[in-house]
Amino acid sequence: MGIEEPAPPPAPAGCRRSFDGNVTNAALRALILGGAPGPKKATDCLGHEITYETPVAVRVDRFPADATHLAVFVAVTRQLGYTSSCPGFAAIVRVDRDELVTEGVGPERIDDCDTANVLATAMLDGHRALLFPHVTSTGEDGDFEMAWSVSLPDDHGALANVGSVPSARSMGNASISSGKWLDSLDAKVLDAGSLQVEEHWQLVREDPAAGEVRGRKKTTVRTYALAGGKLVAQ
């Protein structure tokens, strides 16, 4: 008797909504939000809540992952600060024949609404993970840095953070004022069937006479996995 292949992990619970075959922003908004946002708070379809002072028109950003999956962010307000941040809800959405299904959903926040923010997905531990961009250092007190927050859906279909992956690093006040070399980073998620990230590194420094000076380059590919429920680089 042959050895049976192990069954794939069961798909987590999620929210479902029938649709007419046209995946509109309105259909995605109706799937992800738990009703119309109120004047002070909004919930997603699983009941996660965010609060705010001033509501604005709901904005939907969508990023195709493959023929049947989207990464989606629904912003429900815009808050002014050092940068304009946009609280809302992120989701991994699967497009079935006559249903839209959230494979994972939860509250998130775009740190700078005025820049190009791209969500990505990748397979991790048998499930599709959501990679959400966050600014980890603005460059005012150090150097500018960004990372992807990596989340997996739990058994209830809620997104739960398992770690982060560096995505960008460039000169801020620390390196500009010191004139020292900085190892700058620009990374991208590879379509590899797993969580793989291609990192492009380059030395840069600020010269008082010549301006920005660039040095050696290198490219590194890192594969990430789970160990004890936390994200690790292999």
C-alpha positions as CSV (number, residue, x, y, z in Angstrom):
1,M,0.0,0.0,0.0
2,G,1.4,3.4,-1.0
3,I,2.0,6.2,1.5
4,E,-0.6,8.8,1.3
5,E,0.4,12.4,0.7
6,P,-0.3,14.6,3.8
7,A,-3.4,16.7,3.4
8,P,-2.8,20.5,3.0
9,P,-3.6,22.7,6.0
10,P,-7.3,23.6,6.1
11,A,-8.2,27.0,4.7
12,P,-9.0,29.4,7.6
13,A,-12.5,30.7,8.2
14,G,-13.3,34.0,6.6
15,C,-15.9,36.3,5.3
16,R,-17.9,35.6,2.1
17,R,-20.0,37.6,-0.2
18,S,-21.6,36.7,-3.5
19,F,-20.8,38.8,-6.5
20,D,-21.8,39.0,-10.2
21,G,-18.4,38.2,-11.6
22,N,-17.2,41.8,-11.7
23,V,-14.7,42.4,-8.9
24,T,-15.4,46.1,-8.3
25,N,-14.0,48.3,-5.5
26,A,-17.5,48.5,-4.2
27,A,-17.7,44.7,-3.9
28,L,-14.4,44.5,-2.1
29,R,-15.4,47.3,0.3
30,A,-18.7,45.5,1.1
31,L,-16.8,42.2,1.7
32,I,-14.1,43.6,4.0
33,L,-16.0,46.3,6.0
34,G,-18.6,45.3,8.6
35,G,-21.1,47.8,7.4
36,A,-20.7,51.5,6.6
37,P,-18.1,53.3,8.7
38,G,-19.5,55.4,11.5
39,P,-18.5,59.0,12.4
40,K,-15.9,57.8,15.0
41,K,-15.2,54.1,14.3
42,A,-15.3,51.3,11.7
43,T,-15.2,47.5,11.9
44,D,-14.1,44.8,9.5
45,C,-16.2,41.8,8.6
46,L,-14.9,39.9,11.6
47,G,-15.6,42.7,14.0
48,H,-12.1,44.2,14.5
49,E,-12.5,47.9,15.3
50,I,-10.6,51.0,14.6
51,T,-11.4,54.5,16.0
52,Y,-10.7,57.9,14.5
53,E,-11.6,61.6,14.9
54,T,-12.7,62.6,11.4
55,P,-14.0,60.1,8.7
56,V,-13.3,60.6,5.0
57,A,-14.4,58.9,1.9
58,V,-13.4,55.2,1.9
59,R,-10.5,54.4,-0.4
60,V,-9.8,50.9,-1.8
61,D,-6.3,49.9,-3.1
62,R,-6.0,46.5,-4.7
63,F,-2.9,44.5,-5.8
64,P,-3.4,41.3,-7.9
65,A,-1.4,38.3,-6.5
66,D,-2.4,35.7,-9.1
67,A,-5.4,34.8,-11.2
68,T,-7.6,34.2,-8.1
69,H,-6.1,36.3,-5.3
70,L,-5.8,40.0,-4.4
71,A,-4.2,41.9,-1.6
72,V,-6.6,44.7,-0.7
73,F,-6.4,47.7,1.6
74,V,-9.6,49.7,2.5
75,A,-8.7,53.0,4.1
76,V,-11.5,54.6,6.1
77,T,-9.9,57.9,7.1
78,R,-6.8,60.1,6.8
79,Q,-4.9,61.4,9.8
80,L,-2.5,64.3,9.6
81,G,0.9,64.2,11.3
82,Y,4.6,64.2,10.3
83,T,3.1,62.3,7.3
84,S,-0.6,61.6,6.4
85,S,-1.4,58.2,7.7
86,C,-4.4,56.1,6.6
87,P,-6.0,53.7,9.0
88,G,-8.1,50.9,7.6
89,F,-8.3,47.2,7.0
90,A,-6.1,44.9,5.0
91,A,-7.2,41.6,3.5
92,I,-6.2,38.6,1.3
93,V,-9.1,38.1,-1.0
94,R,-9.8,34.9,-3.0
95,V,-12.1,35.2,-6.1
96,D,-14.2,32.1,-6.4
97,R,-16.7,31.5,-9.2
98,D,-19.6,33.4,-7.6
99,E,-18.1,34.5,-4.2
100,L,-15.4,36.8,-2.8
101,V,-13.7,35.3,0.2
102,T,-11.3,36.8,2.8
103,E,-8.5,34.3,3.5
104,G,-7.3,36.8,6.1
105,V,-8.4,40.3,7.2
106,G,-7.5,42.7,10.0
107,P,-6.8,46.3,10.9
108,E,-3.7,48.0,9.4
109,R,-2.4,51.5,8.8
110,I,-0.5,53.1,5.8
111,D,2.1,55.3,7.4
112,D,2.4,57.7,4.5
113,C,-0.7,57.9,2.2
114,D,1.1,60.2,-0.3
115,T,3.7,57.6,-1.4
116,A,3.3,54.5,-3.6
117,N,2.4,51.8,-1.1
118,V,2.3,48.2,-2.5
119,L,0.9,45.2,-0.7
120,A,2.2,41.8,-1.6
121,T,1.4,38.1,-0.8
122,A,3.6,35.0,-0.6
123,M,3.2,31.4,0.5
124,L,4.4,30.7,4.0
125,D,3.9,27.5,6.0
126,G,1.2,26.3,3.5
127,H,-0.8,29.5,3.7
128,R,-0.8,32.7,1.8
129,A,0.8,35.5,3.9
130,L,0.2,39.2,3.5
131,L,3.2,41.6,3.4
132,F,2.2,45.1,4.4
133,P,4.7,48.1,4.1
134,H,5.6,50.1,7.1
135,V,8.0,53.0,7.7
136,T,10.2,52.0,10.6
137,S,12.4,55.2,10.6
138,T,11.6,58.5,8.8
139,G,15.2,59.6,8.5
140,E,14.8,62.6,10.7
141,D,16.7,61.2,13.6
142,G,18.6,58.5,11.7
143,D,18.3,57.0,8.3
144,F,15.1,56.2,6.4
145,E,14.0,52.6,6.7
146,M,11.0,50.5,5.7
147,A,9.9,46.9,6.3
148,W,7.1,44.5,5.3
149,S,5.0,43.4,8.3
150,V,4.3,39.7,7.5
151,S,0.9,38.3,8.7
152,L,-0.8,34.9,8.4
153,P,-4.5,34.2,8.9
154,D,-5.4,32.4,12.1
155,D,-8.1,29.7,12.4
156,H,-10.7,32.4,12.6
157,G,-9.5,34.2,9.4
158,A,-7.9,37.1,11.3
159,L,-4.5,38.3,10.2
160,A,-1.8,37.8,12.8
161,N,1.7,39.2,12.6
162,V,4.5,36.7,12.5
163,G,7.5,39.0,11.9
164,S,8.9,41.6,9.5
165,V,11.2,41.7,6.5
166,P,13.4,44.7,5.7
167,S,12.4,46.3,2.4
168,A,14.2,49.7,2.0
169,R,17.0,51.7,3.6
170,S,18.3,55.1,2.4
171,M,20.2,58.1,3.7
172,G,18.6,60.2,6.3
173,N,20.0,62.9,8.6
174,A,22.4,60.5,10.3
175,S,24.4,59.5,7.1
176,I,24.0,62.8,5.4
177,S,25.5,64.8,8.3
178,S,28.3,62.2,9.0
179,G,29.5,61.7,5.4
180,K,30.0,58.0,6.2
181,W,29.1,55.2,3.9
182,L,25.6,53.7,4.3
183,D,24.6,50.3,3.0
184,S,21.4,51.3,1.2
185,L,18.7,48.7,0.5
186,D,16.0,48.2,-2.1
187,A,14.2,44.9,-1.9
188,K,11.4,43.1,-3.8
189,V,9.3,40.0,-3.2
190,L,9.9,37.2,-5.7
191,D,7.2,35.1,-7.3
192,A,8.9,31.9,-6.2
193,G,6.1,29.8,-4.5
194,S,7.5,30.7,-1.1
195,L,8.5,33.8,0.8
196,Q,11.7,34.9,-1.1
197,V,13.0,38.4,-1.2
198,E,15.7,39.8,-3.5
199,E,17.8,42.5,-1.8
200,H,19.7,45.0,-3.8
201,W,22.4,46.7,-1.7
202,Q,24.6,49.6,-2.6
203,L,27.0,51.8,-0.6
204,V,26.2,55.5,-0.7
205,R,27.5,58.5,1.1
206,E,27.2,62.3,1.0
207,D,30.3,64.2,-0.1
208,P,30.2,68.0,0.7
209,A,31.9,68.7,-2.7
210,A,30.5,66.0,-5.0
211,G,27.1,65.4,-3.5
212,E,25.8,61.8,-3.3
213,V,28.6,59.3,-4.1
214,R,27.8,55.6,-4.9
215,G,30.0,52.6,-4.2
216,R,29.9,48.8,-4.7
217,K,26.6,46.9,-5.3
218,K,25.5,43.4,-4.4
219,T,22.4,41.3,-4.7
220,T,21.2,38.8,-2.1
221,V,18.2,36.4,-2.2
222,R,16.8,35.4,1.2
223,T,14.2,32.7,1.9
224,Y,12.0,33.0,5.0
225,A,10.2,30.3,6.9
226,L,8.4,29.8,10.3
227,A,10.2,28.5,13.4
228,G,8.1,28.3,16.5
229,G,5.4,30.5,14.9
230,K,7.9,33.3,14.2
231,L,9.4,34.4,10.9
232,V,13.1,33.5,10.4
233,A,15.5,33.9,7.5
234,Q,17.0,30.6,6.3
